């Protein structure tokens, strides 16, 4: 039996959505470079949300900054692993193909920046008073949504596979 992640129709949809998310990510980053870089920051909702320009030269929260070759190699290895193991990791999960698509699109979006620019462009800045959440982008959002969905649907799958026995 063919799982949802590997059906030909699902793979076509995967490539379409991956392309859409990647295009949205790259377009918004290009807009950030053109319009936000000169301003550095633009207040959208005072006390809550700004658009800002940040060059992240590391991974999440700037970890491993300056190690672009390692980050690119690690990202490529991660993408190969996820594609190779997609059936095992996502095939049995409800929305598995959506999770896989979001992860791959997000990873590819940030990889494109690393290769093309040497850093990842971040521009969404949420904060409360003086406490700012690290700036992020569309690719980061796709990865975070995919991670949440993966954890939730894996939990649902595990509960359905082995329901709690009444004592």
DSSP file (Angstrom, degrees, kcal/mol; ACC not computed):
  #  RESIDUE AA STRUCTURE BP1 BP2  ACC     N-H-->O    O-->H-N    N-H-->O    O-->H-N    TCO  KAPPA ALPHA  PHI   PSI    X-CA   Y-CA   Z-CA
    1    1 A X              0   0    0      0, 0.0     2,-0.4     0, 0.0     0, 0.0   0.000 360.0 360.0 360.0 133.6    0.0    0.0    0.0
    2    2 A X        -     0   0    0      2,-0.0     2,-0.1     1,-0.0     5,-0.1  -0.692 360.0-135.9 -86.2 128.4    1.3    3.4   -1.0
    3    3 A X    >>  -     0   0    0     -2,-0.4     3,-1.1     1,-0.1     4,-0.7  -0.372  24.0-106.5 -82.2 165.2    1.4    6.0    1.8
    4    4 A X  T 34 S+     0   0    0     87,-0.5     3,-0.4     1,-0.3     6,-0.1   0.782 114.7  61.5 -62.0 -30.3    0.2    9.6    1.3
    5    5 A X  T 34 S+     0   0    0      1,-0.2    -1,-0.3    86,-0.2     9,-0.1   0.797 111.5  37.8 -69.1 -27.1    3.8   11.0    1.4
    6    6 A X  T <4 S+     0   0    0     -3,-1.1    -1,-0.2    85,-0.1    -2,-0.2   0.430  81.4 120.7-108.4   0.1    4.8    9.0   -1.8
    7    7 A X     X  -     0   0    0     -4,-0.7     4,-2.5    -3,-0.4     3,-0.2  -0.408  69.2-125.0 -62.7 139.6    1.6    9.1   -3.9
    8    8 A X  H  > S+     0   0    0      1,-0.2     4,-1.9     2,-0.2     5,-0.2   0.883 111.5  51.1 -54.6 -40.5    2.3   10.8   -7.3
    9    9 A X  H  > S+     0   0    0      1,-0.2     4,-2.0     2,-0.2    -1,-0.2   0.891 110.4  49.5 -65.2 -37.5   -0.5   13.3   -6.8
   10   10 A X  H  > S+     0   0    0     -3,-0.2     4,-2.8     1,-0.2    -2,-0.2   0.890 108.2  53.0 -67.5 -39.1    0.9   14.2   -3.4
   11   11 A X  H  X S+     0   0    0     -4,-2.5     4,-2.2     2,-0.2    -1,-0.2   0.869 108.1  50.9 -65.4 -35.4    4.4   14.6   -4.7
   12   12 A X  H  X S+     0   0    0     -4,-1.9     4,-2.1     2,-0.2    -1,-0.2   0.931 112.4  46.2 -64.9 -44.4    3.1   17.1   -7.4
   13   13 A X  H  X S+     0   0    0     -4,-2.0     4,-2.9     1,-0.2     5,-0.3   0.899 109.2  56.9 -63.8 -39.9    1.3   19.0   -4.7
   14   14 A X  H  X S+     0   0    0     -4,-2.8     4,-3.0     1,-0.2     5,-0.2   0.943 108.5  45.4 -54.1 -51.1    4.5   18.9   -2.6
   15   15 A X  H  X S+     0   0    0     -4,-2.2     4,-2.2     2,-0.2    -1,-0.2   0.868 113.3  50.3 -65.2 -36.6    6.5   20.6   -5.3
   16   16 A X  H  X S+     0   0    0     -4,-2.1     4,-2.2     2,-0.2    -2,-0.2   0.950 115.8  40.9 -65.3 -48.8    3.8   23.2   -5.9
   17   17 A X  H  X S+     0   0    0     -4,-2.9     4,-3.0     2,-0.2     5,-0.3   0.892 113.5  53.7 -67.8 -39.5    3.5   24.2   -2.3
   18   18 A X  H  X S+     0   0    0     -4,-3.0     4,-2.6    -5,-0.3     5,-0.2   0.939 111.1  47.0 -59.0 -45.1    7.3   24.0   -1.7
   19   19 A X  H  X S+     0   0    0     -4,-2.2     4,-2.5    -5,-0.2    -2,-0.2   0.898 112.8  49.2 -62.3 -41.3    7.7   26.4   -4.7
   20   20 A X  H  X S+     0   0    0     -4,-2.2     4,-2.7     2,-0.2    -2,-0.2   0.946 114.1  43.8 -64.3 -49.0    5.0   28.7   -3.3
   21   21 A X  H  X S+     0   0    0     -4,-3.0     4,-2.6     1,-0.2    -2,-0.2   0.906 115.2  49.4 -64.3 -41.4    6.5   28.9    0.2
   22   22 A X  H  X S+     0   0    0     -4,-2.6     4,-2.8    -5,-0.3     5,-0.2   0.916 112.3  47.8 -63.5 -43.2   10.0   29.2   -1.1
   23   23 A X  H  X S+     0   0    0     -4,-2.5     4,-2.7    -5,-0.2     5,-0.2   0.915 112.7  48.8 -64.2 -42.9    8.9   32.0   -3.5
   24   24 A X  H  X S+     0   0    0     -4,-2.7     4,-2.4     2,-0.2     5,-0.2   0.922 113.0  48.2 -61.7 -44.2    7.0   33.8   -0.7
   25   25 A X  H  X S+     0   0    0     -4,-2.6     4,-2.1     1,-0.2    -2,-0.2   0.948 115.3  43.1 -60.9 -50.2   10.1   33.5    1.6
   26   26 A X  H  X S+     0   0    0     -4,-2.8     4,-2.2     1,-0.2    -2,-0.2   0.867 113.9  51.5 -68.0 -36.1   12.5   34.8   -0.9
   27   27 A X  H  X S+     0   0    0     -4,-2.7     4,-2.3    -5,-0.2    -1,-0.2   0.924 111.2  46.6 -66.2 -44.1   10.2   37.6   -2.1
   28   28 A X  H  X S+     0   0    0     -4,-2.4     4,-2.1     1,-0.2    -2,-0.2   0.876 112.7  50.3 -67.7 -35.4    9.6   38.8    1.5
   29   29 A X  H  X S+     0   0    0     -4,-2.1     4,-2.3    -5,-0.2    -1,-0.2   0.893 109.4  51.3 -67.6 -38.4   13.4   38.7    2.2
   30   30 A X  H  X S+     0   0    0     -4,-2.2     4,-2.4     2,-0.2    -2,-0.2   0.911 110.0  49.5 -63.4 -41.6   14.1   40.6   -1.0
   31   31 A X  H  X>S+     0   0    0     -4,-2.3     4,-3.1     1,-0.2     5,-0.6   0.893 109.3  52.6 -62.7 -39.4   11.6   43.3    0.1
   32   32 A X  I  X>S+     0   0    0     -4,-2.1     5,-1.8     3,-0.2     4,-1.4   0.908 109.8  48.6 -62.8 -41.4   13.3   43.4    3.5
   33   33 A X  I  <5S+     0   0    0     -4,-2.3     5,-0.3     3,-0.2     4,-0.2   0.934 118.2  39.8 -63.6 -45.9   16.7   44.0    1.9
   34   34 A X  I  <5S+     0   0    0     -4,-2.4     4,-0.3    -5,-0.1    -2,-0.2   0.937 132.0  20.3 -71.0 -47.5   15.4   46.7   -0.3
   35   35 A X  I  <5S+     0   0    0     -4,-3.1     4,-0.5    -5,-0.2    -3,-0.2   0.805 128.7  37.8 -99.0 -32.2   13.0   48.6    2.1
   36   36 A X  I  X<S+     0   0    0     -4,-1.4     4,-3.7    -5,-0.6    17,-0.3   0.823 100.5  69.6 -92.6 -32.6   14.0   47.6    5.6
   37   37 A X  T  4<S+     0   0    0     -5,-1.8    -1,-0.1     1,-0.2    -3,-0.1   0.914 102.9  45.3 -55.4 -45.5   17.8   47.5    5.4
   38   38 A X  T  4 S+     0   0    0     -4,-0.3    -1,-0.2    -5,-0.3    -2,-0.2   0.862 123.6  36.0 -65.9 -31.7   18.1   51.3    4.9
   39   39 A X  T  4 S-     0   0    0     -4,-0.5     2,-1.5    -3,-0.2    -2,-0.2   0.758  87.7-156.3 -87.8 -26.3   15.6   52.0    7.8
   40   40 A X  S  < S+     0   0    0     -4,-3.7    13,-2.7     2,-0.0     2,-0.3  -0.284  71.5  23.4  72.4 -44.9   16.7   49.1   10.0
   41   41 A X  E     -A   52   0A   0     -2,-1.5     2,-0.4    11,-0.3    11,-0.3  -1.000  57.6-168.0-150.8 146.6   13.3   49.0   11.7
   42   42 A X  E     -A   51   0A   0      9,-3.3     9,-2.8    -2,-0.3     2,-0.3  -0.970  25.1-130.7-137.8 119.5    9.7   50.0   11.0
   43   43 A X  E     +A   50   0A   0     -2,-0.4     7,-0.2     7,-0.2     3,-0.1  -0.535  33.0 164.1 -73.2 126.9    7.1   50.1   13.8
   44   44 A X  E    S+     0   0A   0      5,-1.9     2,-0.5    -2,-0.3     6,-0.2   0.796  76.1  13.1-106.5 -54.5    3.9   48.3   12.8
   45   45 A X  E >> S-A   49   0A   0      4,-2.6     4,-2.6     0, 0.0     3,-2.4  -0.929  89.1-125.5-125.6 104.1    2.1   47.7   16.1
   46   46 A X  T 34 S+     0   0    0     -2,-0.5     4,-0.1     1,-0.3    -3,-0.0  -0.184  92.9  12.0 -53.2 134.5    3.6   49.8   18.9
   47   47 A X  T 34 S+     0   0    0      1,-0.1    82,-0.5    82,-0.1    -1,-0.3   0.476 135.0  43.2  79.8   2.5    4.6   47.7   21.9
   48   48 A X  T <4 S+     0   0    0     -3,-2.4    79,-2.6     1,-0.2     2,-0.4   0.581 106.6  24.3-142.3 -45.3    4.2   44.4   20.0
   49   49 A X  E  <  +AB  45 126A   0     -4,-2.6    -4,-2.6    77,-0.2    -5,-1.9  -0.985  47.0 170.2-147.0 130.0    5.5   44.1   16.4
   50   50 A X  E     -AB  43 125A   0     75,-2.9    75,-2.4    -2,-0.4     2,-0.5  -0.906  30.1-131.7-124.6 156.9    8.1   45.7   14.1
   51   51 A X  E     +AB  42 124A   0     -9,-2.8    -9,-3.3    -2,-0.3     2,-0.3  -0.961  43.4 165.9 -99.5 129.2    9.5   44.9   10.7
   52   52 A X  E     -A   41   0A   0     71,-2.3     2,-0.6    -2,-0.5   -11,-0.3  -0.918  37.2-117.1-141.3 165.0   13.2   45.1   11.1
   53   53 A X  E     +     0   0A   0    -13,-2.7     2,-0.4   -17,-0.3    70,-0.2  -0.931  36.1 167.8-110.6 121.2   16.3   44.0    9.1
   54   54 A X  E     - B   0 122A   0     68,-2.2    68,-2.5    -2,-0.6     2,-0.8  -0.999  26.9-150.7-134.1 133.4   18.6   41.5   10.7
   55   55 A X  E     - B   0 121A   0     -2,-0.4     2,-0.8    66,-0.2    66,-0.2  -0.892  17.1-161.4-101.4 104.1   21.4   39.5    9.1
   56   56 A X  E     + B   0 120A   0     64,-3.1    64,-2.9    -2,-0.8    -2,-0.0  -0.778  13.4 179.4 -90.5 110.0   21.6   36.2   11.0
   57   57 A X        +     0   0    0     -2,-0.8     9,-1.7    62,-0.2    10,-0.4   0.295  65.8  47.1 -94.1   9.1   25.0   34.7   10.3
   58   58 A X  S    S-     0   0    0      1,-0.3     6,-0.2     7,-0.3    62,-0.2  -0.469  93.4 -86.3-125.5-160.3   24.3   31.7   12.5
   59   59 A X  S >  S-     0   0    0      4,-4.0     3,-2.3     1,-0.3    -1,-0.3   0.082  89.3 -13.6 -90.6-150.7   21.6   29.1   13.0
   60   60 A X  G >  S-     0   0    0      1,-0.3     3,-1.8     2,-0.2    -1,-0.3  -0.245 141.7   0.0 -53.2 131.6   18.6   29.7   15.4
   61   61 A X  G 3  S-     0   0    0      1,-0.3    -1,-0.3    74,-0.2    -2,-0.1   0.721 130.2 -66.2  58.1  24.7   19.2   32.7   17.6
   62   62 A X  G X  S+     0   0    0     -3,-2.3     3,-1.2     1,-0.2    -1,-0.3   0.552  84.9 162.1  79.4   7.8   22.7   33.2   16.0
   63   63 A X  T <   +     0   0    0     -3,-1.8    -4,-4.0     1,-0.3    -1,-0.2  -0.349  67.5  16.1 -61.5 141.0   24.1   29.9   17.3
   64   64 A X  T >  S-     0   0    0     -6,-0.2     3,-1.8     1,-0.2    -1,-0.3   0.760  87.3-176.1  65.0  29.3   27.2   28.8   15.4
   65   65 A X  T <   +     0   0    0     -3,-1.2    -7,-0.3     1,-0.3    -1,-0.2  -0.265  65.5  25.3 -55.8 138.8   27.7   32.3   13.8
   66   66 A X  T 3  S+     0   0    0     -9,-1.7     2,-0.3     1,-0.1    -1,-0.3   0.427  92.6 102.8  86.9  -0.6   30.5   32.4   11.4
   67   67 A X    <>  +     0   0    0     -3,-1.8     4,-2.6   -10,-0.4     5,-0.2  -0.386  34.9 147.0-108.9  53.3   30.4   28.7   10.5
   68   68 A X  H  >  +     0   0    0     -2,-0.3     4,-2.8     1,-0.2     5,-0.2   0.867  68.9  53.3 -60.3 -40.6   28.6   29.0    7.2
   69   69 A X  H  > S+     0   0    0     -3,-0.2     4,-2.5     2,-0.2    -1,-0.2   0.934 112.7  44.7 -62.3 -44.9   30.3   26.0    5.5
   70   70 A X  H  > S+     0   0    0      2,-0.2     4,-3.1     1,-0.2     5,-0.2   0.932 113.8  49.9 -62.3 -46.2   29.3   23.8    8.4
   71   71 A X  H  X S+     0   0    0     -4,-2.6     4,-2.3     1,-0.2    -2,-0.2   0.892 112.2  47.3 -62.9 -39.8   25.7   25.2    8.5
   72   72 A X  H  X S+     0   0    0     -4,-2.8     4,-2.5     2,-0.2    -1,-0.2   0.935 114.7  46.2 -65.5 -46.3   25.4   24.7    4.7
   73   73 A X  H  X S+     0   0    0     -4,-2.5     4,-2.4    -5,-0.2    -2,-0.2   0.915 114.0  48.3 -62.5 -43.5   26.7   21.1    4.9
   74   74 A X  H  X S+     0   0    0     -4,-3.1     4,-2.5     2,-0.2    -1,-0.2   0.904 111.8  50.2 -63.8 -41.6   24.5   20.3    7.9
   75   75 A X  H  X S+     0   0    0     -4,-2.3     4,-2.5    -5,-0.2    -2,-0.2   0.922 111.1  48.1 -63.4 -45.0   21.5   21.7    6.2
   76   76 A X  H  X S+     0   0    0     -4,-2.5     4,-2.4     1,-0.2    -2,-0.2   0.915 112.4  49.1 -62.2 -42.9   22.1   19.7    3.0
   77   77 A X  H  X S+     0   0    0     -4,-2.4     4,-2.5     1,-0.2    -1,-0.2   0.899 111.0  50.7 -63.5 -40.0   22.6   16.5    5.0
   78   78 A X  H  X S+     0   0    0     -4,-2.5     4,-2.8     2,-0.2    -2,-0.2   0.918 110.2  49.0 -63.3 -43.9   19.4   17.2    6.9
   79   79 A X  H  X S+     0   0    0     -4,-2.5     4,-2.4     2,-0.2     5,-0.2   0.916 112.1  48.3 -63.1 -43.2   17.5   17.7    3.7
   80   80 A X  H  X S+     0   0    0     -4,-2.4     4,-2.7     2,-0.2    -2,-0.2   0.932 113.1  48.4 -62.2 -45.4   18.8   14.5    2.2
   81   81 A X  H  X S+     0   0    0     -4,-2.5     4,-2.7     2,-0.2    -2,-0.2   0.935 112.3  47.8 -60.5 -48.3   18.0   12.6    5.4
   82   82 A X  H  < S+     0   0    0     -4,-2.8     4,-0.2     1,-0.2    -1,-0.2   0.898 114.4  46.3 -62.1 -41.4   14.4   14.0    5.6
   83   83 A X  H >< S+     0   0    0     -4,-2.4     3,-0.8    -5,-0.2     4,-0.3   0.918 114.7  47.6 -66.6 -42.3   13.8   13.2    1.9
   84   84 A X  H 3< S+     0   0    0     -4,-2.7     3,-0.3     1,-0.2    -2,-0.2   0.891 121.6  35.2 -65.0 -40.9   15.3    9.7    2.3
   85   85 A X  T 3X S+     0   0    0     -4,-2.7     4,-2.9    -5,-0.2     5,-0.3   0.170  81.2 116.7-100.2  16.6   13.3    8.9    5.5
   86   86 A X  H <>>S+     0   0    0     -3,-0.8     4,-2.6     1,-0.2     5,-0.9   0.850  75.9  50.7 -57.9 -37.0   10.1   10.8    4.6
   87   87 A X  H  >5S+     0   0    0     -3,-0.3     4,-1.2    -4,-0.3     5,-0.4   0.934 114.8  42.4 -66.8 -44.8    8.0    7.6    4.6
   88   88 A X  H  45S+     0   0    0      1,-0.2     4,-0.3    -4,-0.2    -2,-0.2   0.915 123.0  37.9 -66.8 -43.8    9.2    6.5    8.0
   89   89 A X  H  <5S+     0   0    0     -4,-2.9    -2,-0.2    -7,-0.2    -3,-0.2   0.851 137.6   9.4 -79.3 -35.8    9.0    9.9    9.6
   90   90 A X  H ><5S+     0   0    0     -4,-2.6     3,-1.1    -5,-0.3    -3,-0.2   0.586 100.6  90.2-122.7 -15.9    5.9   11.3    8.0
   91   91 A X  T 3<<S+     0   0    0     -4,-1.2   -87,-0.5    -5,-0.9   -86,-0.2   0.813  93.0  42.0 -60.6 -36.4    4.1    8.6    6.1
   92   92 A X  T 3  S+     0   0    0     -5,-0.4     2,-0.3    -4,-0.3    -1,-0.3   0.554  97.3  96.5 -88.6  -7.4    1.9    7.3    8.9
   93   93 A X  S X  S-     0   0    0     -3,-1.1     3,-2.0     1,-0.1     4,-0.3  -0.610  80.9-114.8 -90.0 141.0    0.9   10.7   10.2
   94   94 A X  T 3  S+     0   0    0     -2,-0.3    63,-0.1     1,-0.3    59,-0.1  -0.545 110.1  14.4 -62.4 134.6   -2.2   12.6    9.4
   95   95 A X  T 3> S+     0   0    0     -2,-0.2     4,-2.5    -4,-0.1    -1,-0.3   0.664  86.5 141.6  68.0  18.7   -0.9   15.7    7.5
   96   96 A X  H <>  +     0   0    0     -3,-2.0     4,-2.5     1,-0.2     5,-0.2   0.879  69.6  50.2 -57.8 -40.2    2.5   14.0    7.1
   97   97 A X  H  > S+     0   0    0     -4,-0.3     4,-2.2     2,-0.2    -1,-0.2   0.854 110.4  50.3 -69.3 -32.8    2.9   15.4    3.6
   98   98 A X  H  > S+     0   0    0     -3,-0.2     4,-2.7     2,-0.2    -2,-0.2   0.928 111.7  48.0 -67.1 -45.4    2.0   18.9    4.8
   99   99 A X  H  X S+     0   0    0     -4,-2.5     4,-2.5     1,-0.2    -2,-0.2   0.933 112.9  48.2 -60.1 -47.2    4.6   18.7    7.6
  100  100 A X  H  X S+     0   0    0     -4,-2.5     4,-2.6    -5,-0.2     5,-0.2   0.912 112.1  49.3 -60.7 -44.3    7.2   17.4    5.2
  101  101 A X  H  X S+     0   0    0     -4,-2.2     4,-2.7     2,-0.2     5,-0.2   0.932 111.5  48.2 -62.8 -47.4    6.5   20.2    2.7
  102  102 A X  H  X S+     0   0    0     -4,-2.7     4,-2.4     2,-0.2     5,-0.2   0.919 113.4  48.1 -60.2 -44.5    6.7   22.9    5.3
  103  103 A X  H  X S+     0   0    0     -4,-2.5     4,-2.7    -5,-0.2     5,-0.2   0.953 114.4  44.4 -61.1 -50.3   10.0   21.5    6.7
  104  104 A X  H  X S+     0   0    0     -4,-2.6     4,-2.6     1,-0.2     5,-0.2   0.900 114.3  49.2 -65.0 -40.6   11.6   21.2    3.4
  105  105 A X  H  X S+     0   0    0     -4,-2.7     4,-2.4    -5,-0.2    -1,-0.2   0.923 113.9  46.3 -64.7 -43.6   10.5   24.6    2.1
  106  106 A X  H  X S+     0   0    0     -4,-2.4     4,-1.9    -5,-0.2     5,-0.2   0.928 114.3  46.7 -64.4 -45.4   11.6   26.3    5.3
  107  107 A X  H  X S+     0   0    0     -4,-2.7     4,-2.2    -5,-0.2    -2,-0.2   0.927 114.3  47.9 -61.8 -45.0   15.0   24.6    5.3
  108  108 A X  H  X S+     0   0    0     -4,-2.6     4,-2.5    -5,-0.2    -1,-0.2   0.872 107.8  56.3 -65.9 -37.5   15.5   25.3    1.6
  109  109 A X  H  X S+     0   0    0     -4,-2.4     4,-1.3     1,-0.2    -1,-0.2   0.921 112.5  40.3 -61.1 -44.9   14.5   29.0    2.0
  110  110 A X  H  X S+     0   0    0     -4,-1.9     4,-2.2     2,-0.2    -1,-0.2   0.846 112.8  55.8 -73.8 -32.9   17.2   29.6    4.7
  111  111 A X  H  X S+     0   0    0     -4,-2.2     4,-2.6    -5,-0.2     5,-0.3   0.914 103.0  55.8 -62.8 -42.0   19.7   27.5    2.8
  112  112 A X  H  X S+     0   0    0     -4,-2.5     4,-2.7     1,-0.2     5,-0.3   0.907 108.7  47.9 -57.5 -42.1   19.2   29.7   -0.3
  113  113 A X  H  X>S+     0   0    0     -4,-1.3     4,-3.6     2,-0.2     5,-1.3   0.939 110.2  51.1 -62.8 -47.2   20.1   32.8    1.8
  114  114 A X  H  X5S+     0   0    0     -4,-2.2     4,-0.6     4,-0.2    -2,-0.2   0.908 116.5  40.2 -58.5 -43.2   23.2   31.1    3.3
  115  115 A X  H  <5S+     0   0    0     -4,-2.6    -1,-0.2     2,-0.1    -2,-0.2   0.929 124.5  36.9 -71.6 -45.1   24.5   30.1   -0.1
  116  116 A X  H  <5S+     0   0    0     -4,-2.7    -2,-0.2    -5,-0.3    -3,-0.2   0.886 136.0  15.0 -76.8 -41.4   23.5   33.4   -1.9
  117  117 A X  H  <5S-     0   0    0     -4,-3.6    -3,-0.2     2,-0.3    -2,-0.1   0.679  91.7-119.9-110.9 -23.1   24.2   36.0    0.8
  118  118 A X  S  <<S+     0   0    0     -5,-1.3     2,-0.3    -4,-0.6    -4,-0.2   0.479  91.1  49.1  89.4   3.4   26.3   34.3    3.4
  119  119 A X  S    S-     0   0    0     -6,-0.8     2,-0.5    -9,-0.1    -2,-0.3  -0.956  86.3-104.3-159.8 168.2   23.6   34.9    6.1
  120  120 A X  E     -B   56   0A   0    -64,-2.9   -64,-3.1    -2,-0.3     2,-0.5  -0.892  30.5-131.0-104.7 132.9   19.9   34.5    6.6
  121  121 A X  E     -B   55   0A   0     -2,-0.5     2,-0.3   -66,-0.2   -66,-0.2  -0.727  26.8-177.2 -84.3 123.1   17.6   37.6    6.4
  122  122 A X  E     +B   54   0A   0    -68,-2.5   -68,-2.2    -2,-0.5    15,-0.2  -0.908  15.9 156.8-116.2 148.5   15.2   37.9    9.3
  123  123 A X  E     +     0   0A   0     13,-2.3   -71,-2.3    -2,-0.3     2,-0.6   0.471  40.0  96.9-151.8  -6.6   12.7   40.7    9.5
  124  124 A X  E     -BC  51 136A   0     12,-2.8    12,-1.6   -73,-0.2     2,-0.6  -0.843  48.2-176.3 -96.4 119.0    9.7   39.8   11.8
  125  125 A X  E     -B   50   0A   0    -75,-2.4   -75,-2.9    -2,-0.6     2,-0.4  -0.909   5.9-179.3-124.5 103.3   10.2   41.2   15.2
  126  126 A X  E     +B   49   0A   0     -2,-0.6     7,-2.9     7,-0.3     2,-0.3  -0.825  17.6 157.2 -99.2 140.9    7.7   40.5   18.0
  127  127 A X  E     -D  132   0B   0    -79,-2.6     2,-0.4    -2,-0.4     5,-0.2  -0.975  36.3-144.0-156.2 165.5    8.3   42.0   21.4
  128  128 A X  E >  S-D  131   0B   0      3,-2.5     3,-2.5    -2,-0.3     2,-0.3  -0.962  75.3 -44.4-137.8 118.6    6.7   43.1   24.7
  129  129 A X  T 3  S-     0   0    0    -82,-0.5   -82,-0.1    -2,-0.4   -81,-0.0  -0.450 127.0 -21.6  56.1-117.6    8.1   46.2   26.3
  130  130 A X  T 3  S+     0   0    0     -2,-0.3     2,-0.8    -3,-0.1    -1,-0.3   0.417 116.5 100.6 -99.4   1.0   11.9   45.8   26.0
  131  131 A X  E <   -D  128   0B   0     -3,-2.5    -3,-2.5     0, 0.0     2,-0.4  -0.789  54.3-169.8 -94.2 111.0   11.8   42.0   25.6
  132  132 A X  E     -D  127   0B   0     -2,-0.8     2,-0.3    -5,-0.2    -5,-0.3  -0.838  19.6-137.0-102.6 133.3   12.2   41.0   21.9
  133  133 A X        -     0   0    0     -7,-2.9    -7,-0.3    -2,-0.4     3,-0.1  -0.644  51.1 -85.7 -73.9 144.2   11.7   37.5   20.6
  134  134 A X        -     0   0    0     -2,-0.3    -8,-0.2     1,-0.1    -1,-0.1  -0.263  52.5-102.7 -55.1 137.7   14.5   36.8   18.1
  135  135 A X        +     0   0    0    -10,-0.1     2,-0.2   -13,-0.1   -74,-0.2  -0.256  50.3 174.8 -59.8 148.4   13.7   38.1   14.6
  136  136 A X  B     -C  124   0A   0    -12,-1.6   -12,-2.8    -3,-0.1   -13,-2.3  -0.806  17.5-139.7-145.8-175.8   12.6   35.5   12.1
  137  137 A X     >  -     0   0    0     -2,-0.2     4,-2.0   -15,-0.2     5,-0.1  -0.724  41.4 -80.3-140.9-174.5   11.2   35.0    8.6
  138  138 A X  H  > S+     0   0    0     -2,-0.2     4,-2.4     2,-0.2     5,-0.2   0.897 125.9  52.4 -63.2 -42.0    8.7   33.0    6.5
  139  139 A X  H  > S+     0   0    0      1,-0.2     4,-2.2     2,-0.2    -1,-0.2   0.921 109.3  49.2 -61.3 -44.3   11.1   30.0    6.3
  140  140 A X  H  > S+     0   0    0      1,-0.2     4,-2.5     2,-0.2    -1,-0.2   0.894 109.8  52.7 -61.1 -39.9   11.5   30.0   10.0
  141  141 A X  H  X S+     0   0    0     -4,-2.0     4,-2.8     2,-0.2     5,-0.2   0.915 107.7  50.7 -62.3 -43.3    7.7   30.2   10.4
  142  142 A X  H  X S+     0   0    0     -4,-2.4     4,-2.4     1,-0.2    -1,-0.2   0.912 111.6  48.0 -60.9 -43.0    7.3   27.2    8.1
  143  143 A X  H  X S+     0   0    0     -4,-2.2     4,-2.3     2,-0.2    -2,-0.2   0.913 113.1  47.6 -64.6 -43.3    9.8   25.2   10.1
  144  144 A X  H  X S+     0   0    0     -4,-2.5     4,-2.4     2,-0.2    -2,-0.2   0.914 112.9  47.6 -66.2 -43.4    8.1   26.1   13.4
  145  145 A X  H  X S+     0   0    0     -4,-2.8     4,-2.7     1,-0.2     5,-0.2   0.926 112.9  49.9 -62.7 -43.9    4.6   25.3   12.2
  146  146 A X  H  X S+     0   0    0     -4,-2.4     4,-2.7    -5,-0.2    -2,-0.2   0.902 110.3  50.2 -61.1 -41.9    5.9   22.0   10.8
  147  147 A X  H  X S+     0   0    0     -4,-2.3     4,-2.4     2,-0.2    -1,-0.2   0.920 111.6  47.5 -64.5 -44.3    7.6   21.1   14.1
  148  148 A X  H  X S+     0   0    0     -4,-2.4     4,-2.7     2,-0.2    -2,-0.2   0.944 114.1  47.3 -60.5 -48.2    4.4   21.8   16.1
  149  149 A X  H  X S+     0   0    0     -4,-2.7     4,-3.1     1,-0.2     5,-0.3   0.894 111.1  52.3 -61.3 -40.6    2.3   19.8   13.7
  150  150 A X  H  X S+     0   0    0     -4,-2.7     4,-2.1    -5,-0.2     5,-0.2   0.941 112.2  44.5 -61.1 -48.3    4.8   16.9   13.8
  151  151 A X  H  X S+     0   0    0     -4,-2.4     4,-2.0     2,-0.2    -2,-0.2   0.924 117.1  46.0 -62.7 -44.6    4.8   16.8   17.6
  152  152 A X  H  X S+     0   0    0     -4,-2.7     4,-2.4     1,-0.2    -2,-0.2   0.955 116.5  42.0 -65.2 -51.4    1.0   17.1   17.7
  153  153 A X  H  X S+     0   0    0     -4,-3.1     4,-2.4     1,-0.2   -59,-0.3   0.794 113.0  53.6 -72.3 -26.1    0.2   14.5   15.1
  154  154 A X  H  X S+     0   0    0     -4,-2.1     4,-2.7    -5,-0.3    -1,-0.2   0.903 109.9  49.1 -68.5 -40.6    2.9   12.1   16.3
  155  155 A X  H  X S+     0   0    0     -4,-2.0     4,-2.2    -5,-0.2    -2,-0.2   0.928 113.0  46.7 -61.3 -46.3    1.2   12.4   19.8
  156  156 A X  H  X S+     0   0    0     -4,-2.4     4,-2.2     2,-0.2     5,-0.2   0.928 113.3  49.3 -61.2 -46.1   -2.2   11.7   18.2
  157  157 A X  H  X S+     0   0    0     -4,-2.4     4,-2.2     1,-0.2    -2,-0.2   0.918 111.3  48.8 -60.0 -45.5   -0.8    8.8   16.2
  158  158 A X  H  X S+     0   0    0     -4,-2.7     4,-1.8     1,-0.2    -1,-0.2   0.883 111.1  50.1 -64.4 -38.7    0.9    7.3   19.3
  159  159 A X  H  < S+     0   0    0     -4,-2.2    -1,-0.2     1,-0.2    -2,-0.2   0.875 113.0  46.1 -67.6 -37.0   -2.3    7.6   21.4
  160  160 A X  H  < S+     0   0    0     -4,-2.2     3,-0.5     1,-0.2    -2,-0.2   0.836 111.0  53.2 -73.7 -32.5   -4.4    5.9   18.7
  161  161 A X  H  < S+     0   0    0     -4,-2.2     2,-0.2     1,-0.3    -2,-0.2   0.842 127.0  18.0 -72.8 -33.8   -1.8    3.1   18.2
  162  162 A X  S  < S-     0   0    0     -4,-1.8    -1,-0.3    -5,-0.2    -2,-0.1  -0.638  81.7-162.4-139.3  81.0   -1.7    2.2   21.8
  163  163 A X        -     0   0    0     -3,-0.5     2,-0.1    -2,-0.2    -3,-0.1  -0.250  34.5 -94.3 -63.0 150.1   -4.8    3.5   23.7
  164  164 A X        -     0   0    0     -5,-0.1     2,-0.4     1,-0.1    -1,-0.1  -0.404  40.1-125.8 -64.3 136.8   -4.5    3.7   27.5
  165  165 A X        -     0   0    0     -2,-0.1     2,-0.2    -3,-0.1    -1,-0.1  -0.690  20.8-119.6 -87.0 136.2   -5.9    0.6   29.2
  166  166 A X              0   0    0     -2,-0.4    -1,-0.0     1,-0.1     0, 0.0  -0.515 360.0 360.0 -72.2 139.6   -8.6    1.1   31.8
  167  167 A X              0   0    0     -2,-0.2    -1,-0.1     0, 0.0    -2,-0.0   0.427 360.0 360.0 -99.2 360.0   -7.6   -0.2   35.2
